[in-house]
C-alpha cells in the first residue's frame, strides 16, 4: 500500500504535464515520463530517478536514502522519507530533479498488446 496523501500531492504537480503517464505497479504509484519511470510513491516514501551523480550528491542529506525495495539498492535512484517532504517546495525540489534527469532519457516505445491464437 502507498501513501495516498503523498500520491495526491504528486498528482497536483504532475497531473497537467502531457509527457507524464500515471502508473500503478508493485503496490506503489508513480509517473512514467516518455515511457521511463520517473517518480513515485512507495509506502510513505517518495522515489525519484535522478541518475547516479545526482543520487550521490544528495545521499548525505537528511531524510534521503538509497532506493531499495527488493534488498538490492538501485543505482541512480533515491528514496525520500516523509520527514523530508513536509513542505510543498521540498516535494517540488525532488520532483524537479527527477523530471530534469528523465527528460534526457530516450523515449521507450509504446507497448503493444498481442493477441494469442
N, C-alpha and C positions, 0 to 999 in steps of 0.2 A: 504494500500500500504506500502511496505517496502523499505528501502534504498538499492537500487541495488548496489551501490558502496561498501557499507559495506558487502553486501552479496558476492560480488566478492572477497573481501579481505578474507572473511571467507572460500570461496571455495578454495582459494590459499593455505590455511592452511589444510583444511580438505579433499580436493579432492583426495589425494593419500592414505588416511587411509582406509584400507579394511573394518574395522568394522563400518564405518560411512555410513549412507544412507541419501541422501538429502530428504527433506520432505517439502512440501508446505501445510500450513494449517492456517486457521483463518486469512487470509490476511497477513501472515508472511512467513518466510522461515527459515529452520533450519536443523539440523542434528540429526538423531537418532543414538545412539550407542548401538548395540545389541538389537534394538527394543525400547530402552528408549530415550526419548527426552533428549538431552544433551546441545545443544547450538543453538541459533537462532538470527534472526533479527526481531524486531517488531517495525514498524515505522522507526525511525532513531536510535534506541537503540539496544544494544546487550543484549540478555537474556541468562543467564547461570544457569545451575542446578549444585549446588555445595554442597548441604547439609546444614542443619540448623546451625551447628557450624561455617562453613566457611562463610556462609552468614552473620552471626552475627559478625564475625571477620573483615569483610570489610565494614560493614554497615555505619561506620562513615567516610569512605574515601570520598574525593571529587568525585563527579560525579557518585556515587553509590547510588541506591535507591532500596527499596523492589520491587519485581516483582508484578505488579498489572495491569492486563489488563481487569479485569472484575469488579473492585470495591471491590475485596476481595483479599488481598495480599496472595501470595503463599509462604508457608514456605519452606526454603531450596533453594530458587531461588533468583537471584538478576538481576537488570537491570542496565546497564552501559550507561550513557549519552554520546553523541557523543564527548563532550569535553574531555572525559577520554579515547578516542580511537584514538587520532590523530597520534600516532606513532605505528608502527607495533609491537614493543616489548610490548606496553600496551595491544593491542589486544591479542597477543600471551599469555600473563600472564593470562588473564581471560579465554581464551580457554583451557589452560593447567589445570587450576583449575577445569573446568567442565569435562574434559577428566579424570582427576585423580579420581574425585568422581564417575562418571558414569562407569568407568572401574570396580568398586567394586559392581555394581548392578547386580542382576541375570538377564540373558537374558530373554527377553519376547519371547514367542513362536510366530512364524510367523503366521499371519492371513491367513486363507484360505477362498476363496470365495465359497459360496454355491449356487447351482442352485435352483431357485424357480420353483416349478412344476406348 
